């Protein structure tokens, strides 16, 4: 007799995986040109210099590099990261930073530190899928803030904060995932003022800000004096170095940072010591900004290649934006098209994208799609668009 096992937690059953994952699994075939995954271009990884940094750390400080270390993170990495933030206009002390295992972990730590079941979290509409999953696991009620081509609408945010009393606003103000949108400076100021006036944490997630190909950079919400004591800024080495490092950081006011440190102790004690030390070594020995210039040049060309061909690839009446940076273009097909249904046909033509629907916390717009332009060369992008045209017409 084998007794039945106890049930999984309700949350394990209630948070769905990505509904398009099965279709996208088919896109791993080498012949598929994929605009789907947000995968940085692997041929542009600075692999040699990263290998040299790991070599040096393991040769010079093996006992330290292979040992347990502090939860807050490697002092050298925190200093280098603080210096980069300071140079970009946000004066930062290394002690204000907590190193995380990717910025994805920062989202989990913040959910642990801030959310009770039933608490409201405000998000852009649409927003990053894995953030929705993370907040749902914490039992949050997710409410979307009406958004337009420039991002979230501050007047609507103000009303929602008054009505819903949310714990925090989760926002990706620069080159947002999935839309590529950037929130203009005036709206950032308005968001900071709302947080000051109404009492609200802001989680400002910025993995893409350094991938700008045109236009002027817009200051972080975290740098607004109104919101300095209530904004958490998240950053990541995934898009500027490589995602396999699983290295990110959060910059938070002391009270919230301490709560995140304790949550991280419970989650994984600390981010791998050797990785942190190797990236600190890399930042000391290598000019990341020079490398980033190469990456930006390549990605900028790829963005232009996608934008140049989209008009012929999408059916008449489709619309799309022209982001100044990041990895994604957001498009909507004409009324009546369903981007999720069409994905099957696209995959039969060896081309893929991500339908927009899963990124909406509420009622989705079925005509939308996210197109990532960074993974393939301009020639491959052009071929991918020819296939997309056949699939969609
Ligand atoms: N936030 C956003 C908006 C993202 O798009 C991603 C990755 N696609 C992450 C966080 C997580 O990135 P990582 O954990 O690799 O830093």
Boltz pocket constraint, residues with backbone or C-beta under 6 A from the ligand:
constraints:
  - pocket:
      binder: B
      contacts: [[A, 38], [A, 101], [A, 102], [A, 103], [A, 104], [A, 105], [A, 128], [A, 172], [A, 177], [A, 205], [A, 207], [A, 235], [A, 236], [A, 237], [A, 238], [A, 243], [A, 246], [A, 247], [A, 248]]
      max_distance: 6.0
